[in-house]
């Protein structure tokens, strides 16, 4: 099978003729393939805990009393419910990996990339490639790097018995592509986040046949520069169960709430644009007991969370610079290479006229379409997540006329502390 694949390559692999550009197109294609797979294997588990934590935090504080009037009456309760979710330790770390699965071959870059992934797999098995022990998620702390032993890749590629069967032009392309690969892939840093906080307005309207309506809504707001813009809506109904019993010892109610959230942010060294939407079902049974001005309450709930997240990203700027997709221009003529001085410049090429190795502004000559284009092919990755969990809530509320003050704590897969103020009218 391997022999037939290489025989096919001998026939169909084209001789690559490229324009006189500062970058090698095959290397750029190769790095894009590697960046895509590396992103999906690492940046998605890097970001997922944040998406999960934000949605789990918002899915709390639905009730602080199970009492619903048996007789039909009109009333309103409006309050602001604050939630603070506690990040678990396992949400702060993940195990970074590199791609090893083979893919379909449609061009020269695909062929080289498959061979690299074969070497990756062997390197991991033999210990020649050593991934980090653990790396921080967006909620964790610290920074990490996945080192790529380029010399090892070149050595293993040339040891392949089929390598020498390839045309010299193809071997040269492979050698150049491997030689231009970065020797490290930067993993995004953690934000050192222990808690997720949100405040949500909630309106309750009652009561009809012992049933209340719950409405929640917040427009897009920035929760945190690390977390991004968050928007939210929810609707639910609560029905009294205790109304069917004479003189019950406890007030008991059942509630169903349906919520939707969106989360948008730009994160990481790839400037990944995250856009996530989630739907959340909460079904709970809760009970309460009033003692004069104080009410104790508790409940059990089942949550079902469905998340769809899309990530659009480009190559990191440092990687674009190493591939000559962007170039340094000394705008302030201080000889220092500042990050914001690396720019795309598609219509100019650098000519080292004085052979000093420094890219001066007057050394860029006009050459339409042959310069430094930047990463013009953003890539998109998607992930879906569905999760069901059970949680127990315990809390108390103090009533002062029309004003209520309440706190509760939910224990489950993601623990949340809630509290707030509510006024009835």
C-alpha positions in Angstrom: 0.0 0.0 0.0 2.8 2.4 1.0 4.7 1.5 -2.2 1.6 2.3 -4.4 1.1 5.6 -2.7 4.7 6.6 -3.4 4.5 5.4 -6.9 1.5 7.6 -7.4 3.4 10.5 -6.0 6.2 10.0 -8.4 3.7 10.4 -11.2 1.4 13.1 -10.0 3.3 15.4 -7.7 3.9 18.6 -9.7 7.1 20.5 -10.0 6.4 23.6 -8.0 7.2 26.8 -9.8 6.7 29.8 -7.5 6.9 33.5 -8.0 9.9 35.3 -6.4 8.2 35.9 -3.1 9.9 36.3 0.3 8.0 33.2 1.6 7.9 29.6 0.5 4.3 28.7 -0.5 4.7 25.0 0.3 6.0 25.7 3.8 3.2 28.2 4.4 0.6 25.5 3.3 2.3 23.0 5.6 2.3 25.3 8.6 -1.3 26.1 8.0 -2.2 22.4 8.0 -0.1 21.9 11.2 -1.6 25.1 12.8 -5.1 23.9 12.1 -4.7 20.5 13.6 -2.6 21.8 16.5 -5.4 24.4 17.2 -8.1 21.8 17.1 -6.2 19.4 19.3 -5.1 22.1 21.8 -6.8 25.4 21.6 -10.3 23.9 21.7 -9.6 22.0 25.0 -7.8 25.3 26.1 -11.0 27.3 25.6 -13.7 24.8 26.4 -13.5 25.0 30.2 -14.2 28.8 30.0 -17.3 28.3 27.8 -18.5 25.5 30.1 -17.8 27.5 33.3 -19.5 30.7 32.0 -22.7 28.8 31.0 -22.8 26.8 34.2 -22.5 29.9 36.3 -25.4 31.6 34.6 -27.6 28.4 35.2 -28.2 29.1 38.9 -30.3 31.2 41.4 -33.7 30.5 39.9 -35.6 30.4 43.2 -35.4 31.4 46.9 -38.8 30.2 47.9 -41.2 27.4 46.8 -44.3 29.3 47.9 -46.7 30.2 45.1 -50.2 31.5 46.0 -53.0 28.9 45.3 -55.5 31.6 44.3 -55.1 33.5 41.1 -53.5 36.9 41.8 -51.3 39.4 40.0 -47.9 40.3 41.5 -44.4 41.0 40.3 -41.0 40.3 41.8 -37.9 42.0 40.2 -34.4 41.3 41.4 -30.8 41.2 40.4 -29.2 37.8 40.9 -25.4 37.6 41.3 -23.6 34.3 40.6 -20.0 33.3 41.4 -18.9 30.0 39.9 -15.8 28.3 41.3 -13.3 26.9 38.8 -12.3 23.3 39.4 -8.6 22.4 39.3 -9.1 20.0 36.4 -10.6 22.9 34.4 -7.2 24.7 34.6 -5.1 22.2 32.8 -5.0 20.0 29.7 -2.5 17.7 28.0 -1.1 19.2 24.8 -0.8 16.9 21.8 0.4 17.0 18.3 -1.4 15.5 15.2 -0.6 12.0 14.2 -3.6 10.8 12.2 -3.2 10.5 8.4 -5.3 12.5 6.0 -6.1 12.4 2.3 -3.4 13.5 -0.1 -4.5 16.1 -2.6 -1.3 18.1 -3.1 2.4 18.2 -2.2 1.9 19.8 1.2 -0.5 17.1 2.2 2.0 14.4 1.3 4.8 16.1 3.3 2.4 16.7 6.2 1.4 13.0 6.3 5.0 12.0 6.5 5.6 14.5 9.3 2.6 13.1 11.3 4.1 9.6 10.9 7.4 10.9 12.3 5.4 12.7 15.1 3.8 9.4 16.0 7.1 7.5 16.0 8.8 10.3 18.0 6.1 10.2 20.7 6.4 6.5 21.0 10.3 6.5 21.2 10.5 9.6 23.4 12.3 11.7 20.7 9.3 14.1 21.0 8.2 15.0 24.5 5.0 17.0 25.0 4.6 19.2 28.1 3.4 17.4 31.2 0.5 19.7 31.4 -0.5 23.1 29.9 -2.8 25.8 31.2 -6.3 26.3 29.9 -7.6 29.9 29.6 -8.6 29.5 33.2 -5.2 28.2 34.3 -2.0 30.0 34.9 1.5 30.2 33.3 2.6 29.7 29.7 3.9 26.7 27.8 5.6 25.7 24.6 5.5 22.6 22.5 8.9 22.1 21.0 9.3 20.6 17.5 12.7 18.9 16.9 13.2 20.1 13.3 16.5 18.3 13.0 14.9 15.0 14.1 12.1 15.5 11.5 14.7 16.1 8.7 16.7 13.1 9.8 13.7 10.7 9.9 12.4 12.0 6.6 15.6 11.3 4.8 15.8 7.8 6.4 12.5 6.9 4.7 13.4 4.3 2.0 11.0 5.9 -0.4 12.5 9.4 0.0 15.3 8.8 -2.5 12.7 7.7 -5.1 11.2 11.1 -5.3 12.3 13.7 -7.9 15.0 16.1 -6.9 12.6 19.0 -7.1 10.2 17.3 -4.7 13.1 16.4 -2.3 14.3 19.9 -2.4 10.8 21.2 -1.6 10.5 18.8 1.3 14.0 19.7 2.7 13.2 23.5 2.4 9.8 23.0 4.0 11.1 21.1 6.9 14.1 23.4 7.4 11.7 26.4 7.5 9.4 24.9 10.1 9.3 26.6 13.5 11.1 24.7 16.2 8.4 25.5 18.7 4.7 26.1 18.7 3.5 28.5 21.4 0.6 27.5 23.6 -1.6 30.3 24.7 -1.2 31.5 28.3 -3.7 31.0 31.1 -5.7 33.8 32.6 -5.3 32.6 36.2 -9.1 32.6 36.8 -10.5 31.0 40.0 -14.0 32.4 39.8 -16.5 33.4 37.1 -19.0 36.1 38.1 -22.2 37.3 36.5 -25.2 39.5 37.5 -28.5 38.7 35.9 -31.8 40.6 36.2 -34.8 38.4 36.8 -38.5 39.1 36.7 -41.2 36.7 38.2 -44.9 37.2 37.5 -47.6 35.3 39.2 -49.8 33.6 39.8 -52.3 31.6 37.7 -53.4 28.2 38.9 -50.5 28.1 41.3 -48.0 28.9 38.5 -45.3 31.6 38.1 -43.6 32.9 35.0 -39.8 33.6 35.2 -38.0 35.9 32.7 -34.3 36.7 32.4 -32.4 38.8 30.0 -29.1 40.7 29.7 -27.7 42.4 26.5 -24.1 41.7 25.4 -21.8 42.9 28.2 -18.1 42.3 28.8 -17.7 40.0 31.7 -13.9 40.2 31.6 -11.2 40.9 29.0 -10.2 37.3 29.2 -13.8 35.9 29.0 -15.3 38.4 26.5 -18.8 39.6 25.7 -21.6 37.6 27.2 -25.4 37.8 26.5 -28.2 35.9 28.0 -31.9 35.2 28.0 -34.1 32.8 29.9 -37.8 31.8 30.5 -39.3 29.4 32.9 -42.4 28.3 34.8 -42.8 27.2 38.4 -45.8 25.3 39.6 -46.8 24.7 43.2 -47.0 21.1 44.3 -47.9 21.8 47.9 -51.1 23.5 46.9 -52.7 20.1 46.4 -52.2 19.2 50.1 -54.0 20.5 53.1 -51.8 22.4 55.6 -48.5 21.1 54.2 -45.4 21.2 56.4 -43.3 22.6 53.6 -43.9 24.6 50.4 -42.9 22.4 47.4 -42.7 23.5 43.8 -41.4 22.1 40.5 -39.7 24.4 37.9 -38.5 24.2 34.3 -36.3 26.9 32.9 -34.9 27.2 29.3 -32.0 29.5 28.7 -29.9 30.7 25.8 -26.5 32.3 25.9 -23.9 33.7 23.5 -20.2 34.3 24.2 -17.8 36.2 21.9 -14.1 37.0 22.4 -10.7 37.2 20.8 -8.2 35.1 22.6 -4.7 33.5 22.3 -1.7 34.0 20.2 -3.7 33.1 17.1 -6.1 35.9 17.7 -8.8 33.3 17.6 -12.3 34.7 17.3 -14.6 32.7 19.5 -18.3 32.7 19.0 -20.2 30.3 21.2 -23.9 29.8 21.7 -25.5 27.5 24.2 -29.0 26.3 25.2 -29.6 25.1 28.8 -32.5 23.2 30.3 -32.9 23.2 34.1 -35.5 21.0 35.7 -35.7 21.2 39.5 -37.9 20.4 42.5 -37.4 22.6 45.5 -38.9 23.1 49.0 -38.9 25.9 51.5 -40.0 26.7 55.0 -40.7 30.2 56.3 -39.8 31.2 59.9 -41.2 34.7 60.4 -38.9 36.9 58.4 -36.5 34.1 57.4 -37.0 31.4 54.7 -34.8 28.3 54.4 -34.9 26.6 51.0 -33.3 23.6 49.2 -33.7 21.8 45.9 -32.4 19.2 43.5 -32.0 20.0 39.8 -30.9 18.4 36.6 -29.1 20.6 34.0 -28.7 19.8 30.3 -26.2 22.0 28.5 -25.6 22.1 24.8 -22.9 24.2 23.4 -21.9 25.1 19.8 -18.6 27.0 19.5 -16.9 28.3 16.3 -13.3 29.5 16.3 -11.8 31.5 13.4 -8.1 32.1 13.7 -5.0 33.1 11.8 -1.4 32.0 12.3 0.3 33.7 15.3 2.1 36.9 14.3 5.5 35.5 15.5 4.9 32.5 13.2 3.9 34.8 10.3 7.1 36.7 10.8 9.2 33.5 10.8 7.5 32.4 7.5 8.1 35.9 5.9 4.4 36.5 5.6 4.8 39.8 7.4 7.9 41.9 7.6 9.6 44.3 9.9 9.7 48.0 9.0 11.6 50.3 11.3 8.9 53.0 11.4 10.6 55.0 14.1 14.2 54.3 12.9 15.4 53.1 16.3 16.7 49.8 15.1 14.5 47.9 17.6 12.0 45.3 16.3 8.7 46.1 17.9 5.8 43.8 17.6 3.6 46.5 15.9 6.3 47.1 13.3 5.7 43.6 11.8 3.2 44.3 9.1 1.8 42.9 5.8 3.3 44.6 2.8 2.1 42.7 -0.3 3.5 45.2 -2.9 7.0 45.6 -1.7 10.1 43.4 -1.2 13.1 44.0 0.9 16.4 44.3 -0.8 19.4 44.5 1.5 21.2 47.2 -0.4 23.9 47.9 2.1 24.2 44.3 3.1 23.9 45.0 6.8 21.0 42.6 7.5 18.8 45.4 8.8 15.5 46.2 7.0 15.5 49.9 6.6 12.4 51.7 5.2 14.2 52.9 2.1 15.3 49.3 1.3 11.7 48.2 0.3 11.2 48.2 -3.4 7.9 48.2 -5.2 7.0 44.8 -6.6 3.2 44.3 -6.9 1.9 41.1 -5.5 5.3 39.6 -4.6 5.8 40.9 -1.1 4.5 40.0 2.3 0.8 39.2 2.2 0.2 38.3 5.8 -2.0 35.3 6.7 -4.8 35.8 4.1 -6.5 32.4 4.8 -8.1 32.4 8.2 -9.2 28.9 9.3 -12.3 27.9 11.2 -12.8 25.0 13.6 -16.0 24.1 15.3 -16.9 22.0 18.4 -20.1 20.8 19.9 -20.5 19.8 23.6 -23.5 18.3 25.4 -23.4 17.7 29.1 -26.0 16.6 31.8 -25.4 17.1 35.5 -27.1 17.0 38.8 -26.7 19.6 41.5 -28.0 20.3 45.0 -28.8 23.8 46.2 -29.1 25.0 49.8 -29.9 28.6 50.8 -31.7 31.2 52.9 -33.7 34.4 52.3 -34.6 37.3 54.6 -37.8 39.2 54.0 -38.1 42.9 55.0 -41.5 44.1 53.8 -41.4 44.0 50.0 -37.6 43.6 50.0 -35.9 40.1 50.0 -32.2 39.4 50.4 -31.1 35.8 49.6 -28.0 33.6 49.3 -27.5 30.0 48.2 -24.8 27.5 47.3 -25.1 24.9 44.6 -23.0 21.8 44.7 -22.5 19.7 41.6 -20.0 19.3 38.7 -19.5 23.1 38.9 -20.1 24.8 42.2 -21.9 28.2 42.2 -22.5 30.7 45.0 -25.5 33.0 44.4 -27.1 35.9 46.1 -29.1 39.0 45.3 -31.8 41.5 46.1 -35.4 41.3 45.1 -38.4 43.7 45.5 -42.1 42.6 45.3 -45.0 44.8 44.1 
